[in-house]
Structure formats: C-alpha cells, structure tokens
Amino acid sequence: MTEQYGDLRELYQEVIFDHNRHPRNFHAIPDASHTADGHNPLCGDQLTIYAQLKNGIIEDVSFVGHGCAISKASASLMTEAVKGKTVAEAEALFHDMHIMLTEARPEGRDFGKLEVLSGVREFPARVKCATLAWHTLHNAITEARDTARTE
Ligand code: ZN
C-alpha cells in the first residue's frame, strides 16, 4: 500500500465518520409524495426514505432510521447527491453506484463525495449496508410498496 493510498483512505474514513455522526437531511418529510422503508437484516440497518417529487424532479429527500456507520453515512451522502436530480438521473446514479460498490469503478462517471464509499467493495458483507439507502430510494421513487431488503 502506497503512502498516498493510505492518506486517501483516511480522508474517506473521515468523511464517513462525519456523515455518520452528523447525518445530512436526517429528518422525516411528513407530507412527502414518496416514501419507502429499507431493512438490512444481516446488520440490523433500518431506514425510511422520504422523497418530494415534482415534475419528475427530486425536490427534497431525507431519511430517518438507525444502523451502522456505513449505512447511515451512505444514506446521508445519497440524499445530498440526488437532491435536485431527476428520477431518471437518480436511477442512473444508483445503477452506477451499485457497480462501483460490487464490481469495479465505472468509467466516465464523477461520483463526487460518493467516492468515499468505494472502499466498501473490499468488504462484501458491508456492501449491503452501503446499498440499502439506494435500494430504498429506488423503491420510494418508483413507487414499489415493498420494504427494500438487501439480504
Ligand atoms: Zn450495516
């Protein structure tokens, strides 16, 4: 492991710790147009995603719940990443995130801050923690009613 890689890892961990300790958009939206529950029984992560959609755009998005640092940080980063995006853009980002977290980094996509979760790929058991919020958002904005499970 090179020195530079170690520094990057540390920075990534700091961002994850920060989002776990101070999650962004961590509240309910009582009159949200779309909502879904997510559950990762392997780790005990449980969350609810709220989305306010207008003309195909995610005007507001938030979450509540409890779980491990990865699941909470991932949900927090996700809300920041998809707010203001169209449903189609959010779905495309979900698709690419899933590839980044399970296979390899897709070419030609700038993940911005979401990049900090890329290290999860080395820990298959934690992938489900990182993808839970995304699966749940997908269910919320596509109006699937079932609880998302990353079992
Ligand atoms: Zn977890």
Backbone and ligand atoms as CSV (ligand in chain L), in Angstrom:
chain,resi,resn,atom,element,x,y,z
A,1,MET,N,N,0.858,-1.209,0.000
A,1,MET,CA,C,0.000,0.000,0.000
A,1,MET,C,C,0.884,1.245,0.000
A,2,THR,N,N,0.634,2.137,-0.944
A,2,THR,CA,C,1.449,3.349,-1.018
A,2,THR,C,C,1.000,4.349,0.041
A,3,GLU,N,N,1.865,5.276,0.320
A,3,GLU,CA,C,1.562,6.322,1.307
A,3,GLU,C,C,0.322,7.105,0.891
A,4,GLN,N,N,0.268,7.413,-0.410
A,4,GLN,CA,C,-0.827,8.244,-0.916
A,4,GLN,C,C,-2.170,7.534,-0.747
A,5,TYR,N,N,-2.164,6.247,-1.015
A,5,TYR,CA,C,-3.397,5.473,-0.886
A,5,TYR,C,C,-3.863,5.479,0.570
A,6,GLY,N,N,-2.893,5.373,1.491
A,6,GLY,CA,C,-3.220,5.405,2.913
A,6,GLY,C,C,-3.882,6.716,3.305
A,7,ASP,N,N,-3.359,7.828,2.800
A,7,ASP,CA,C,-3.919,9.151,3.101
A,7,ASP,C,C,-5.351,9.264,2.591
A,8,LEU,N,N,-5.536,8.761,1.378
A,8,LEU,CA,C,-6.851,8.836,0.748
A,8,LEU,C,C,-7.859,8.034,1.576
A,9,ARG,N,N,-7.427,6.880,1.993
A,9,ARG,CA,C,-8.272,6.012,2.820
A,9,ARG,C,C,-8.693,6.716,4.091
A,10,GLU,N,N,-7.732,7.410,4.697
A,10,GLU,CA,C,-8.002,8.122,5.937
A,10,GLU,C,C,-9.027,9.229,5.706
A,11,LEU,N,N,-8.842,9.931,4.595
A,11,LEU,CA,C,-9.775,11.007,4.245
A,11,LEU,C,C,-11.176,10.443,4.032
A,12,TYR,N,N,-11.248,9.336,3.309
A,12,TYR,CA,C,-12.540,8.696,3.058
A,12,TYR,C,C,-13.204,8.316,4.377
A,13,GLN,N,N,-12.404,7.751,5.290
A,13,GLN,CA,C,-12.955,7.335,6.575
A,13,GLN,C,C,-13.467,8.528,7.368
A,14,GLU,N,N,-12.734,9.627,7.281
A,14,GLU,CA,C,-13.162,10.834,7.992
A,14,GLU,C,C,-14.520,11.315,7.498
A,15,VAL,N,N,-14.704,11.286,6.174
A,15,VAL,CA,C,-15.981,11.726,5.596
A,15,VAL,C,C,-17.110,10.808,6.064
A,16,ILE,N,N,-16.838,9.506,6.084
A,16,ILE,CA,C,-17.856,8.545,6.531
A,16,ILE,C,C,-18.195,8.771,8.009
A,17,PHE,N,N,-17.171,8.960,8.842
A,17,PHE,CA,C,-17.418,9.221,10.269
A,17,PHE,C,C,-18.240,10.485,10.446
A,18,ASP,N,N,-17.889,11.520,9.676
A,18,ASP,CA,C,-18.590,12.802,9.790
A,18,ASP,C,C,-20.065,12.656,9.420
A,19,HIS,N,N,-20.337,11.946,8.332
A,19,HIS,CA,C,-21.731,11.780,7.893
A,19,HIS,C,C,-22.507,10.844,8.826
A,20,ASN,N,N,-21.782,9.939,9.487
A,20,ASN,CA,C,-22.440,9.078,10.457
A,20,ASN,C,C,-22.811,9.881,11.707
A,21,ARG,N,N,-21.905,10.715,12.138
A,21,ARG,CA,C,-22.121,11.476,13.364
A,21,ARG,C,C,-23.084,12.640,13.135
A,22,HIS,N,N,-22.978,13.253,11.980
A,22,HIS,CA,C,-23.843,14.402,11.667
A,22,HIS,C,C,-24.545,14.153,10.341
A,23,PRO,N,N,-25.476,13.199,10.304
A,23,PRO,CA,C,-26.113,12.876,9.016
A,23,PRO,C,C,-26.876,14.068,8.448
A,24,ARG,N,N,-26.727,14.265,7.124
A,24,ARG,CA,C,-27.438,15.360,6.453
A,24,ARG,C,C,-28.849,14.894,6.096
A,25,ASN,N,N,-29.757,15.839,6.065
A,25,ASN,CA,C,-31.158,15.535,5.692
A,25,ASN,C,C,-31.739,14.406,6.544
A,26,PHE,N,N,-31.403,14.416,7.824
A,26,PHE,CA,C,-31.814,13.350,8.737
A,26,PHE,C,C,-33.073,13.794,9.482
A,27,HIS,N,N,-34.189,13.641,8.804
A,27,HIS,CA,C,-35.478,14.022,9.383
A,27,HIS,C,C,-36.569,13.462,8.481
A,28,ALA,N,N,-37.772,13.397,8.995
A,28,ALA,CA,C,-38.897,12.949,8.178
A,28,ALA,C,C,-39.434,14.119,7.357
A,29,ILE,N,N,-40.072,13.813,6.232
A,29,ILE,CA,C,-40.834,14.817,5.481
A,29,ILE,C,C,-42.292,14.345,5.586
A,30,PRO,N,N,-43.057,14.908,6.530
A,30,PRO,CA,C,-44.380,14.358,6.844
A,30,PRO,C,C,-45.308,14.271,5.627
A,31,ASP,N,N,-45.229,15.217,4.705
A,31,ASP,CA,C,-46.144,15.200,3.560
A,31,ASP,C,C,-45.423,14.786,2.279
A,32,ALA,N,N,-44.372,13.967,2.419
A,32,ALA,CA,C,-43.596,13.531,1.255
A,32,ALA,C,C,-44.489,12.800,0.247
A,33,SER,N,N,-44.228,13.052,-1.028
A,33,SER,CA,C,-45.030,12.394,-2.068
A,33,SER,C,C,-44.653,10.918,-2.198
A,34,HIS,N,N,-43.403,10.573,-1.828
A,34,HIS,CA,C,-42.933,9.200,-1.968
A,34,HIS,C,C,-42.144,8.799,-0.722
A,35,THR,N,N,-42.353,7.572,-0.285
A,35,THR,CA,C,-41.607,7.085,0.873
A,35,THR,C,C,-41.468,5.564,0.791
A,36,ALA,N,N,-40.419,5.037,1.398
A,36,ALA,CA,C,-40.223,3.586,1.437
A,36,ALA,C,C,-39.362,3.233,2.637
A,37,ASP,N,N,-39.539,2.022,3.128
A,37,ASP,CA,C,-38.726,1.515,4.231
A,37,ASP,C,C,-37.686,0.549,3.697
A,38,GLY,N,N,-36.523,0.560,4.316
A,38,GLY,CA,C,-35.476,-0.380,3.942
A,38,GLY,C,C,-34.955,-1.112,5.157
A,39,HIS,N,N,-34.564,-2.360,4.959
A,39,HIS,CA,C,-34.103,-3.172,6.069
A,39,HIS,C,C,-32.986,-4.098,5.599
A,40,ASN,N,N,-31.887,-4.065,6.301
A,40,ASN,CA,C,-30.794,-4.989,6.023
A,40,ASN,C,C,-30.635,-5.898,7.238
A,41,PRO,N,N,-31.305,-7.043,7.234
A,41,PRO,CA,C,-31.329,-7.894,8.432
A,41,PRO,C,C,-29.967,-8.455,8.824
A,42,LEU,N,N,-29.049,-8.531,7.877
A,42,LEU,CA,C,-27.725,-9.079,8.185
A,42,LEU,C,C,-26.979,-8.204,9.178
A,43,CYS,N,N,-27.269,-6.897,9.143
A,43,CYS,CA,C,-26.540,-5.965,10.007
A,43,CYS,C,C,-27.475,-5.282,11.000
A,44,GLY,N,N,-28.777,-5.297,10.701
A,44,GLY,CA,C,-29.737,-4.612,11.567
A,44,GLY,C,C,-30.005,-3.179,11.149
A,45,ASP,N,N,-29.561,-2.800,9.950
A,45,ASP,CA,C,-29.798,-1.437,9.462
A,45,ASP,C,C,-31.263,-1.281,9.066
A,46,GLN,N,N,-31.842,-0.188,9.483
A,46,GLN,CA,C,-33.249,0.054,9.193
A,46,GLN,C,C,-33.422,1.532,8.890
A,47,LEU,N,N,-34.036,1.849,7.757
A,47,LEU,CA,C,-34.240,3.258,7.471
A,47,LEU,C,C,-35.496,3.492,6.638
A,48,THR,N,N,-35.942,4.721,6.699
A,48,THR,CA,C,-37.072,5.164,5.895
A,48,THR,C,C,-36.604,6.340,5.054
A,49,ILE,N,N,-36.901,6.278,3.768
A,49,ILE,CA,C,-36.531,7.357,2.851
A,49,ILE,C,C,-37.784,8.156,2.505
A,50,TYR,N,N,-37.671,9.456,2.530
A,50,TYR,CA,C,-38.749,10.347,2.117
A,50,TYR,C,C,-38.290,11.124,0.887
A,51,ALA,N,N,-39.156,11.218,-0.104
A,51,ALA,CA,C,-38.809,11.999,-1.295
A,51,ALA,C,C,-40.001,12.855,-1.703
A,52,GLN,N,N,-39.694,14.079,-2.016
A,52,GLN,CA,C,-40.704,15.000,-2.512
A,52,GLN,C,C,-40.445,15.201,-4.004
A,53,LEU,N,N,-41.313,14.598,-4.825
A,53,LEU,CA,C,-41.134,14.672,-6.272
A,53,LEU,C,C,-42.084,15.689,-6.876
A,54,LYS,N,N,-41.548,16.455,-7.819
A,54,LYS,CA,C,-42.397,17.380,-8.549
A,54,LYS,C,C,-41.924,17.427,-9.990
A,55,ASN,N,N,-42.799,17.126,-10.916
A,55,ASN,CA,C,-42.474,17.101,-12.344
A,55,ASN,C,C,-41.237,16.255,-12.638
A,56,GLY,N,N,-41.151,15.110,-11.973
A,56,GLY,CA,C,-40.042,14.192,-12.236
A,56,GLY,C,C,-38.735,14.586,-11.597
A,57,ILE,N,N,-38.749,15.640,-10.765
A,57,ILE,CA,C,-37.521,16.087,-10.103
A,57,ILE,C,C,-37.619,15.822,-8.598
A,58,ILE,N,N,-36.522,15.342,-8.030
A,58,ILE,CA,C,-36.474,15.101,-6.585
A,58,ILE,C,C,-36.183,16.443,-5.911
A,59,GLU,N,N,-37.234,17.136,-5.522
A,59,GLU,CA,C,-37.056,18.469,-4.945
A,59,GLU,C,C,-36.492,18.400,-3.537
A,60,ASP,N,N,-36.878,17.360,-2.814
A,60,ASP,CA,C,-36.373,17.201,-1.454
A,60,ASP,C,C,-36.288,15.712,-1.152
A,61,VAL,N,N,-35.311,15.338,-0.355
A,61,VAL,CA,C,-35.164,13.930,0.013
A,61,VAL,C,C,-34.519,13.877,1.390
A,62,SER,N,N,-34.960,12.935,2.208
A,62,SER,CA,C,-34.439,12.838,3.565
A,62,SER,C,C,-34.565,11.400,4.042
A,63,PHE,N,N,-34.029,11.135,5.220
A,63,PHE,CA,C,-34.149,9.790,5.780
A,63,PHE,C,C,-34.145,9.839,7.294
A,64,VAL,N,N,-34.720,8.803,7.884
A,64,VAL,CA,C,-34.596,8.562,9.320
A,64,VAL,C,C,-34.286,7.076,9.483
A,65,GLY,N,N,-33.792,6.702,10.645
A,65,GLY,CA,C,-33.540,5.292,10.896
A,65,GLY,C,C,-32.315,5.110,11.762
A,66,HIS,N,N,-31.911,3.854,11.867
A,66,HIS,CA,C,-30.728,3.555,12.657
A,66,HIS,C,C,-29.977,2.406,11.998
A,67,GLY,N,N,-28.707,2.353,12.259
A,67,GLY,CA,C,-27.898,1.296,11.671
A,67,GLY,C,C,-26.432,1.609,11.873
A,68,CYS,N,N,-25.597,0.871,11.176
A,68,CYS,CA,C,-24.158,1.034,11.324
A,68,CYS,C,C,-23.698,2.316,10.627
A,69,ALA,N,N,-22.443,2.663,10.863
A,69,ALA,CA,C,-21.884,3.905,10.322
A,69,ALA,C,C,-21.954,3.940,8.803
A,70,ILE,N,N,-21.690,2.808,8.158
A,70,ILE,CA,C,-21.689,2.775,6.696
A,70,ILE,C,C,-23.096,3.047,6.149
A,71,SER,N,N,-24.093,2.402,6.741
A,71,SER,CA,C,-25.459,2.567,6.226
A,71,SER,C,C,-25.948,4.001,6.412
A,72,LYS,N,N,-25.602,4.580,7.547
A,72,LYS,CA,C,-26.054,5.943,7.838
A,72,LYS,C,C,-25.308,6.962,6.964
A,73,ALA,N,N,-24.001,6.797,6.860
A,73,ALA,CA,C,-23.210,7.707,6.036
A,73,ALA,C,C,-23.636,7.595,4.571
A,74,SER,N,N,-23.906,6.374,4.127
A,74,SER,CA,C,-24.310,6.174,2.740
A,74,SER,C,C,-25.647,6.867,2.466
A,75,ALA,N,N,-26.587,6.746,3.396
A,75,ALA,CA,C,-27.886,7.398,3.231
A,75,ALA,C,C,-27.730,8.916,3.220
A,76,SER,N,N,-26.896,9.414,4.112
A,76,SER,CA,C,-26.660,10.856,4.203
A,76,SER,C,C,-26.049,11.390,2.902
A,77,LEU,N,N,-25.016,10.697,2.410
A,77,LEU,CA,C,-24.357,11.102,1.167
A,77,LEU,C,C,-25.319,10.989,-0.019
A,78,MET,N,N,-26.159,9.970,0.020
A,78,MET,CA,C,-27.111,9.784,-1.074
A,78,MET,C,C,-28.099,10.943,-1.162
A,79,THR,N,N,-28.619,11.368,-0.005
A,79,THR,CA,C,-29.603,12.456,-0.038
A,79,THR,C,C,-28.975,13.712,-0.639
A,80,GLU,N,N,-27.717,13.963,-0.287
A,80,GLU,CA,C,-27.021,15.120,-0.853
A,80,GLU,C,C,-26.844,14.977,-2.364
A,81,ALA,N,N,-26.553,13.733,-2.775
A,81,ALA,CA,C,-26.215,13.503,-4.184
A,81,ALA,C,C,-27.435,13.582,-5.107
A,82,VAL,N,N,-28.595,13.174,-4.629
A,82,VAL,CA,C,-29.743,13.076,-5.544
A,82,VAL,C,C,-30.704,14.264,-5.447
A,83,LYS,N,N,-30.531,15.103,-4.432
A,83,LYS,CA,C,-31.438,16.250,-4.305
A,83,LYS,C,C,-31.289,17.168,-5.511
A,84,GLY,N,N,-32.388,17.473,-6.169
A,84,GLY,CA,C,-32.365,18.339,-7.344
A,84,GLY,C,C,-32.226,17.568,-8.650
A,85,LYS,N,N,-31.956,16.264,-8.543
A,85,LYS,CA,C,-31.828,15.455,-9.762
A,85,LYS,C,C,-33.203,14.956,-10.218
A,86,THR,N,N,-33.281,14.583,-11.482
A,86,THR,CA,C,-34.500,13.941,-11.964
A,86,THR,C,C,-34.501,12.486,-11.478
A,87,VAL,N,N,-35.670,11.881,-11.513
A,87,VAL,CA,C,-35.783,10.479,-11.124
A,87,VAL,C,C,-34.880,9.620,-12.008
A,88,ALA,N,N,-34.845,9.922,-13.299
A,88,ALA,CA,C,-34.007,9.153,-14.235
A,88,ALA,C,C,-32.529,9.295,-13.885
A,89,GLU,N,N,-32.111,10.513,-13.535
A,89,GLU,CA,C,-30.705,10.724,-13.154
A,89,GLU,C,C,-30.358,9.972,-11.870
A,90,ALA,N,N,-31.283,10.007,-10.921
A,90,ALA,CA,C,-31.055,9.302,-9.649
A,90,ALA,C,C,-30.976,7.802,-9.871
A,91,GLU,N,N,-31.829,7.290,-10.754
A,91,GLU,CA,C,-31.812,5.860,-11.062
A,91,GLU,C,C,-30.506,5.458,-11.760
A,92,ALA,N,N,-30.022,6.308,-12.641
A,92,ALA,CA,C,-28.762,6.036,-13.340
A,92,ALA,C,C,-27.594,6.053,-12.352
A,93,LEU,N,N,-27.657,6.984,-11.398
A,93,LEU,CA,C,-26.604,7.069,-10.384
A,93,LEU,C,C,-26.634,5.835,-9.487
A,94,PHE,N,N,-27.823,5.395,-9.124
A,94,PHE,CA,C,-27.993,4.172,-8.327
A,94,PHE,C,C,-27.357,2.992,-9.059
A,95,HIS,N,N,-27.634,2.892,-10.337
A,95,HIS,CA,C,-27.098,1.816,-11.169
A,95,HIS,C,C,-25.562,1.829,-11.141
A,96,ASP,N,N,-24.981,3.015,-11.345
A,96,ASP,CA,C,-23.522,3.131,-11.368
A,96,ASP,C,C,-22.915,2.901,-9.980
A,97,MET,N,N,-23.597,3.396,-8.934
A,97,MET,CA,C,-23.131,3.176,-7.567
A,97,MET,C,C,-23.070,1.690,-7.267
A,98,HIS,N,N,-24.099,0.976,-7.706
A,98,HIS,CA,C,-24.157,-0.458,-7.438
A,98,HIS,C,C,-22.978,-1.165,-8.099
A,99,ILE,N,N,-22.644,-0.740,-9.307
A,99,ILE,CA,C,-21.484,-1.330,-9.995
A,99,ILE,C,C,-20.197,-0.982,-9.254
A,100,MET,N,N,-20.083,0.290,-8.818
A,100,MET,CA,C,-18.865,0.702,-8.112
A,100,MET,C,C,-18.693,-0.081,-6.816
A,101,LEU,N,N,-19.797,-0.329,-6.120
A,101,LEU,CA,C,-19.719,-0.975,-4.803
A,101,LEU,C,C,-19.572,-2.485,-4.890
A,102,THR,N,N,-19.938,-3.070,-6.032
A,102,THR,CA,C,-19.910,-4.529,-6.111
A,102,THR,C,C,-18.883,-5.061,-7.109
A,103,GLU,N,N,-18.583,-4.293,-8.155
A,103,GLU,CA,C,-17.683,-4.819,-9.182
A,103,GLU,C,C,-16.420,-3.978,-9.311
A,104,ALA,N,N,-16.536,-2.896,-10.044
A,104,ALA,CA,C,-15.395,-2.015,-10.239
A,104,ALA,C,C,-15.921,-0.634,-10.586
A,105,ARG,N,N,-15.064,0.337,-10.466
A,105,ARG,CA,C,-15.444,1.702,-10.729
A,105,ARG,C,C,-15.813,1.893,-12.202
A,106,PRO,N,N,-17.069,2.280,-12.515
A,106,PRO,CA,C,-17.422,2.504,-13.918
A,106,PRO,C,C,-16.659,3.707,-14.483
A,107,GLU,N,N,-16.295,3.588,-15.745
A,107,GLU,CA,C,-15.573,4.678,-16.412
A,107,GLU,C,C,-16.509,5.852,-16.670
A,108,GLY,N,N,-15.950,7.038,-16.638
A,108,GLY,CA,C,-16.684,8.200,-17.114
A,108,GLY,C,C,-17.774,8.700,-16.196
A,109,ARG,N,N,-17.729,8.330,-14.937
A,109,ARG,CA,C,-18.734,8.835,-14.008
A,109,ARG,C,C,-18.015,9.530,-12.850
A,110,ASP,N,N,-18.362,10.790,-12.600
A,110,ASP,CA,C,-17.800,11.507,-11.468
A,110,ASP,C,C,-18.716,11.275,-10.264
A,111,PHE,N,N,-18.222,10.531,-9.290
A,111,PHE,CA,C,-19.054,10.199,-8.141
A,111,PHE,C,C,-19.017,11.272,-7.051
A,112,GLY,N,N,-18.119,12.237,-7.211
A,112,GLY,CA,C,-18.015,13.271,-6.186
A,112,GLY,C,C,-17.750,12.635,-4.831
A,113,LYS,N,N,-18.462,13.115,-3.822
A,113,LYS,CA,C,-18.243,12.639,-2.453
A,113,LYS,C,C,-18.606,11.165,-2.269
A,114,LEU,N,N,-19.461,10.650,-3.155
A,114,LEU,CA,C,-19.887,9.252,-3.026
A,114,LEU,C,C,-18.706,8.297,-3.162
A,115,GLU,N,N,-17.628,8.820,-3.732
A,115,GLU,CA,C,-16.402,8.041,-3.925
A,115,GLU,C,C,-15.894,7.463,-2.599
A,116,VAL,N,N,-16.188,8.130,-1.498
A,116,VAL,CA,C,-15.654,7.668,-0.206
A,116,VAL,C,C,-16.161,6.272,0.154
A,117,LEU,N,N,-17.246,5.848,-0.483
A,117,LEU,CA,C,-17.807,4.531,-0.166
A,117,LEU,C,C,-17.180,3.415,-1.001
A,118,SER,N,N,-16.309,3.786,-1.949
A,118,SER,CA,C,-15.771,2.793,-2.886
A,118,SER,C,C,-14.989,1.694,-2.168
A,119,GLY,N,N,-14.388,2.012,-1.008
A,119,GLY,CA,C,-13.611,1.020,-0.264
A,119,GLY,C,C,-14.439,-0.148,0.235
A,120,VAL,N,N,-15.750,0.058,0.299
A,120,VAL,CA,C,-16.659,-0.984,0.785
A,120,VAL,C,C,-16.573,-2.244,-0.074
A,121,ARG,N,N,-16.214,-2.027,-1.349
A,121,ARG,CA,C,-16.100,-3.137,-2.299
A,121,ARG,C,C,-15.219,-4.266,-1.754
A,122,GLU,N,N,-14.225,-3.896,-0.942
A,122,GLU,CA,C,-13.314,-4.910,-0.390
A,122,GLU,C,C,-13.945,-5.699,0.756
A,123,PHE,N,N,-15.116,-5.260,1.201
A,123,PHE,CA,C,-15.770,-5.912,2.337
A,123,PHE,C,C,-17.192,-6.303,1.953
A,124,PRO,N,N,-17.337,-7.450,1.279
A,124,PRO,CA,C,-18.640,-7.848,0.724
A,124,PRO,C,C,-19.787,-7.778,1.738
A,125,ALA,N,N,-19.493,-8.064,2.992
A,125,ALA,CA,C,-20.563,-8.050,3.998
A,125,ALA,C,C,-21.109,-6.642,4.210
A,126,ARG,N,N,-20.289,-5.621,3.924
A,126,ARG,CA,C,-20.724,-4.249,4.157
A,126,ARG,C,C,-21.389,-3.615,2.939
A,127,VAL,N,N,-21.295,-4.299,1.791
A,127,VAL,CA,C,-21.894,-3.754,0.570
A,127,VAL,C,C,-23.389,-3.531,0.777
A,128,LYS,N,N,-24.029,-4.478,1.455
A,128,LYS,CA,C,-25.468,-4.363,1.700
A,128,LYS,C,C,-25.801,-3.171,2.578
A,129,CYS,N,N,-24.895,-2.829,3.466
A,129,CYS,CA,C,-25.081,-1.640,4.312
A,129,CYS,C,C,-25.047,-0.384,3.436
A,130,ALA,N,N,-24.090,-0.361,2.509
A,130,ALA,CA,C,-23.885,0.822,1.678
A,130,ALA,C,C,-24.970,0.994,0.619
A,131,THR,N,N,-25.556,-0.114,0.174
A,131,THR,CA,C,-26.539,-0.012,-0.907
A,131,THR,C,C,-27.979,0.098,-0.391
A,132,LEU,N,N,-28.184,-0.119,0.911
A,132,LEU,CA,C,-29.550,-0.131,1.451
A,132,LEU,C,C,-30.312,1.156,1.130
A,133,ALA,N,N,-29.680,2.293,1.388
A,133,ALA,CA,C,-30.370,3.566,1.153
A,133,ALA,C,C,-30.749,3.723,-0.317
A,134,TRP,N,N,-29.879,3.220,-1.192
A,134,TRP,CA,C,-30.129,3.353,-2.638
A,134,TRP,C,C,-31.277,2.466,-3.090
A,135,HIS,N,N,-31.285,1.218,-2.594
A,135,HIS,CA,C,-32.396,0.322,-2.910
A,135,HIS,C,C,-33.711,0.924,-2.417
A,136,THR,N,N,-33.657,1.508,-1.236
A,136,THR,CA,C,-34.868,2.062,-0.629
A,136,THR,C,C,-35.340,3.293,-1.397
A,137,LEU,N,N,-34.387,4.134,-1.794
A,137,LEU,CA,C,-34.748,5.294,-2.620
A,137,LEU,C,C,-35.397,4.830,-3.920
A,138,HIS,N,N,-34.788,3.814,-4.518
A,138,HIS,CA,C,-35.331,3.261,-5.759
A,138,HIS,C,C,-36.793,2.852,-5.560
A,139,ASN,N,N,-37.059,2.127,-4.484
A,139,ASN,CA,C,-38.435,1.708,-4.201
A,139,ASN,C,C,-39.349,2.917,-3.992
A,140,ALA,N,N,-38.843,3.918,-3.286
A,140,ALA,CA,C,-39.663,5.094,-2.989
A,140,ALA,C,C,-40.038,5.828,-4.274
A,141,ILE,N,N,-39.057,6.105,-5.124
A,141,ILE,CA,C,-39.331,6.955,-6.287
A,141,ILE,C,C,-39.952,6.190,-7.438
A,142,THR,N,N,-39.878,4.854,-7.401
A,142,THR,CA,C,-40.565,4.080,-8.432
A,142,THR,C,C,-41.878,3.518,-7.877
A,143,GLU,N,N,-42.200,3.931,-6.653
A,143,GLU,CA,C,-43.472,3.612,-6.017
A,143,GLU,C,C,-43.709,2.129,-5.816
A,144,ALA,N,N,-42.614,1.370,-5.675
A,144,ALA,CA,C,-42.777,-0.019,-5.237
A,144,ALA,C,C,-43.109,0.034,-3.749
A,145,ARG,N,N,-44.033,-0.763,-3.328
A,145,ARG,CA,C,-44.522,-0.623,-1.954
A,145,ARG,C,C,-43.822,-1.529,-0.958
A,146,ASP,N,N,-43.117,-2.519,-1.439
A,146,ASP,CA,C,-42.493,-3.463,-0.518
A,146,ASP,C,C,-41.310,-2.836,0.214
A,147,THR,N,N,-40.996,-3.373,1.349
A,147,THR,CA,C,-39.817,-2.963,2.077
A,147,THR,C,C,-38.585,-3.457,1.316
A,148,ALA,N,N,-37.626,-2.539,1.100
A,148,ALA,CA,C,-36.406,-2.938,0.422
A,148,ALA,C,C,-35.578,-3.790,1.368
A,149,ARG,N,N,-35.070,-4.877,0.861
A,149,ARG,CA,C,-34.215,-5.728,1.665
A,149,ARG,C,C,-32.929,-5.991,0.913
A,150,THR,N,N,-31.808,-5.859,1.590
A,150,THR,CA,C,-30.535,-6.136,0.929
A,150,THR,C,C,-29.974,-7.445,1.467
A,151,GLU,N,N,-30.857,-8.380,1.748
A,151,GLU,CA,C,-30.479,-9.683,2.288
A,151,GLU,C,C,-29.725,-10.485,1.240
L,1,ZN,ZN,ZN,-24.825,-2.047,8.342
